[in-house]
Amino acid sequence: MSLPLPSNLGINQCIASGLDGIWEIELKLRIGQANDVLHGLWLALVDKAVVFQNAVWQAKSYAMKMRAWDMIHTINGAVRKQAAIYKQC
């Protein structure tokens, strides 16, 4: 089921219906969503850098290094999720 957004209706139908202002509103919303996702991606990459700096490189034992790599893998999942959402924008 698709929502009746201006992009689904087409610009010609929106103009014919007198809804051309809504087209611009949807574009602004999509740009805002893309910016939010990019910010989330940036935060995830910062987390990854901090974990590398403070946990992976400074791990003194095998167990500590494995825990640090588990955190990296978790963060990679968040990065993949943000990237997938961005691709849909």
DRENBA-756710 format. One record per residue: residue in three letters; residue number from 1; x, y, z of N, C-alpha, C in turn. Coordinates in steps of 0.001 Angstrom, whole numbers, plus 500000, padded with zeros to 6 digits. Layout:
N
[site "ala", NUM, [X, Y, Z], [X, Y, Z], [X, Y, Z]],
...
This chain:
89
[site "met", 1, [500848, 498827, 500000], [500000, 500000, 500000], [500896, 501238, 500000]],
[site "ser", 2, [500669, 502110, 499061], [501464, 503332, 499007], [500628, 504512, 499481]],
[site "leu", 3, [501306, 505416, 500133], [500637, 506625, 500608], [500428, 507586, 499445]],
[site "pro", 4, [499364, 508347, 499477], [499133, 509303, 498389], [499992, 510560, 498535]],
[site "leu", 5, [501293, 510369, 498483], [502224, 511490, 498540], [502339, 512111, 497153]],
[site "pro", 6, [502727, 513358, 497102], [502868, 514004, 495790], [503806, 513247, 494847]],
[site "ser", 7, [504862, 512654, 495367], [505782, 511922, 494499], [505129, 510673, 493921]],
[site "asn", 8, [504163, 510095, 494634], [503440, 508936, 494118], [502382, 509342, 493098]],
[site "leu", 9, [501836, 510538, 493248], [500805, 511010, 492328], [501402, 511542, 491033]],
[site "gly", 10, [502576, 512115, 491106], [503202, 512737, 489943], [502995, 514236, 489977]],
[site "ile", 11, [503969, 514954, 489471], [503908, 516414, 489547], [502782, 516981, 488693]],
[site "asn", 12, [502516, 516352, 487545], [501448, 516858, 486675], [500089, 516757, 487353]],
[site "gln", 13, [499837, 515644, 488029], [498565, 515473, 488744], [498458, 516468, 489897]],
[site "cys", 14, [499569, 516718, 490586], [499561, 517684, 491694], [499257, 519092, 491192]],
[site "ile", 15, [499870, 519465, 490077], [499623, 520796, 489518], [498182, 520904, 489050]],
[site "ala", 16, [497673, 519844, 488413], [496288, 519856, 487938], [495303, 519954, 489095]],
[site "ser", 17, [495662, 519386, 490240], [494785, 519424, 491415], [495005, 520673, 492256]],
[site "gly", 18, [495980, 521494, 491884], [496277, 522698, 492649], [497080, 522423, 493903]],
[site "leu", 19, [497838, 521330, 493900], [498615, 520925, 495082], [500117, 521075, 494855]],
[site "asp", 20, [500522, 522022, 494004], [501946, 522134, 493714], [502770, 522567, 494918]],
[site "gly", 21, [502179, 523237, 495896], [502906, 523615, 497110], [503246, 522417, 497974]],
[site "ile", 22, [502415, 521385, 497897], [502654, 520172, 498690], [503881, 519431, 498169]],
[site "trp", 23, [504119, 519520, 496881], [505295, 518879, 496278], [506574, 519394, 496935]],
[site "glu", 24, [506648, 520693, 497127], [507828, 521299, 497749], [507950, 520907, 499217]],
[site "ile", 25, [506819, 520780, 499899], [506842, 520369, 501307], [507393, 518957, 501433]],
[site "glu", 26, [506952, 518049, 500544], [507463, 516682, 500592], [508964, 516653, 500330]],
[site "leu", 27, [509425, 517458, 499396], [510856, 517514, 499103], [511646, 517961, 500328]],
[site "lys", 28, [511149, 518975, 501027], [511819, 519443, 502247], [511832, 518351, 503317]],
[site "leu", 29, [510735, 517600, 503432], [510687, 516504, 504408], [511694, 515414, 504059]],
[site "arg", 30, [511799, 515091, 502787], [512756, 514065, 502366], [514198, 514520, 502603]],
[site "ile", 31, [514475, 515781, 502349], [515820, 516318, 502609], [516122, 516272, 504104]],
[site "gly", 32, [515139, 516619, 504928], [515318, 516555, 506376], [515572, 515140, 506856]],
[site "gln", 33, [514827, 514170, 506285], [515030, 512773, 506653], [516437, 512320, 506265]],
[site "ala", 34, [516894, 512699, 505076], [518242, 512327, 504640], [519294, 512932, 505566]],
[site "asn", 35, [519092, 514170, 505980], [520038, 514808, 506902], [520053, 514106, 508254]],
[site "asp", 36, [518881, 513695, 508748], [518817, 512967, 510016], [519575, 511647, 509929]],
[site "val", 37, [519409, 510942, 508823], [520091, 509661, 508652], [521598, 509870, 508542]],
[site "leu", 38, [522019, 510897, 507819], [523456, 511178, 507726], [524042, 511512, 509091]],
[site "his", 39, [523282, 512221, 509907], [523748, 512531, 511263], [523879, 511243, 512081]],
[site "gly", 40, [522895, 510342, 511964], [522976, 509062, 512665], [524158, 508234, 512195]],
[site "leu", 41, [524427, 508266, 510905], [525578, 507551, 510356], [526879, 508142, 510891]],
[site "trp", 42, [526950, 509453, 510941], [528136, 510130, 511479], [528359, 509731, 512937]],
[site "leu", 43, [527285, 509710, 513735], [527416, 509329, 515144], [527901, 507890, 515287]],
[site "ala", 44, [527380, 506990, 514460], [527808, 505591, 514528], [529285, 505460, 514169]],
[site "leu", 45, [529735, 506193, 513169], [531149, 506122, 512791], [532054, 506729, 513856]],
[site "val", 46, [531578, 507765, 514532], [532342, 508336, 515648], [532446, 507310, 516776]],
[site "asp", 47, [531329, 506627, 517079], [531359, 505577, 518102], [532376, 504502, 517743]],
[site "lys", 48, [532387, 504124, 516476], [533317, 503091, 516029], [534763, 503543, 516214]],
[site "ala", 49, [535053, 504779, 515874], [536414, 505300, 516036], [536821, 505327, 517506]],
[site "val", 50, [535893, 505709, 518373], [536187, 505767, 519811], [536440, 504366, 520357]],
[site "val", 51, [535632, 503399, 519929], [535832, 502023, 520400], [537181, 501501, 519914]],
[site "phe", 52, [537535, 501776, 518664], [538853, 501356, 518182], [539959, 501980, 519024]],
[site "gln", 53, [539853, 503259, 519271], [540897, 503976, 520012], [541007, 503494, 521451]],
[site "asn", 54, [539868, 503333, 522116], [539888, 503076, 523557], [539748, 501614, 523943]],
[site "ala", 55, [539217, 500789, 523072], [538990, 499399, 523466], [539843, 498419, 522661]],
[site "val", 56, [539810, 498513, 521353], [540512, 497521, 520531], [542020, 497689, 520662]],
[site "trp", 57, [542513, 498886, 520426], [543957, 499091, 520430], [544573, 498977, 521812]],
[site "gln", 58, [543805, 499223, 522862], [544359, 499193, 524208], [544030, 497910, 524964]],
[site "ala", 59, [543428, 496946, 524289], [543082, 495685, 524949], [544355, 494926, 525310]],
[site "lys", 60, [544406, 494487, 526547], [545608, 493810, 527039], [545492, 492286, 526969]],
[site "ser", 61, [544273, 491789, 526867], [544097, 490339, 526829], [543217, 489959, 525642]],
[site "tyr", 62, [543219, 488676, 525352], [542404, 488152, 524254], [540923, 488399, 524524]],
[site "ala", 63, [540486, 488189, 525757], [539073, 488374, 526107], [538643, 489835, 525930]],
[site "met", 64, [539494, 490750, 526355], [539161, 492170, 526195], [539099, 492553, 524715]],
[site "lys", 65, [540005, 491992, 523926], [540010, 492286, 522495], [538753, 491732, 521826]],
[site "met", 66, [538318, 490539, 522230], [537104, 489954, 521657], [535866, 490764, 522031]],
[site "arg", 67, [535805, 491237, 523274], [534681, 492097, 523684], [534665, 493384, 522875]],
[site "ala", 68, [535840, 493939, 522650], [535931, 495171, 521863], [535471, 494927, 520427]],
[site "trp", 69, [535876, 493798, 519850], [535444, 493496, 518486], [533949, 493226, 518421]],
[site "asp", 70, [533375, 492665, 519479], [531912, 492503, 519522], [531225, 493866, 519474]],
[site "met", 71, [531789, 494846, 520177], [531221, 496198, 520122], [531338, 496773, 518710]],
[site "ile", 72, [532466, 496525, 518050], [532654, 497003, 516676], [531611, 496384, 515755]],
[site "his", 73, [531368, 495085, 515905], [530375, 494417, 515056], [528971, 494967, 515304]],
[site "thr", 74, [528658, 495282, 516547], [527359, 495885, 516866], [527226, 497252, 516202]],
[site "ile", 75, [528274, 498034, 516280], [528257, 499362, 515656], [528153, 499233, 514139]],
[site "asn", 76, [528829, 498234, 513560], [528725, 498018, 512116], [527285, 497737, 511702]],
[site "gly", 77, [526539, 497044, 512548], [525121, 496813, 512269], [524349, 498119, 512217]],
[site "ala", 78, [524659, 499024, 513140], [524002, 500335, 513143], [524386, 501137, 511898]],
[site "val", 79, [525637, 501031, 511479], [526083, 501734, 510269], [525339, 501198, 509055]],
[site "arg", 80, [525226, 499861, 508955], [524508, 499269, 507829], [523045, 499689, 507801]],
[site "lys", 81, [522433, 499761, 508990], [521033, 500167, 509078], [520855, 501607, 508595]],
[site "gln", 82, [521721, 502505, 509046], [521635, 503904, 508627], [521873, 504031, 507118]],
[site "ala", 83, [522814, 503257, 506594], [523095, 503310, 505156], [521901, 502807, 504348]],
[site "ala", 84, [521236, 501760, 504834], [520063, 501237, 504130], [518925, 502249, 504129]],
[site "ile", 85, [518737, 502931, 505246], [517691, 503957, 505312], [518031, 505098, 504367]],
[site "tyr", 86, [519295, 505481, 504311], [519707, 506580, 503434], [519473, 506229, 501966]],
[site "lys", 87, [519705, 504973, 501606], [519487, 504555, 500220], [518023, 504694, 499812]],
[site "gln", 88, [517110, 504607, 500789], [515686, 504730, 500490], [515245, 506181, 500364]],
[site "cys", 89, [516066, 507108, 500827], [515666, 508526, 500799], [515616, 509075, 499405]],
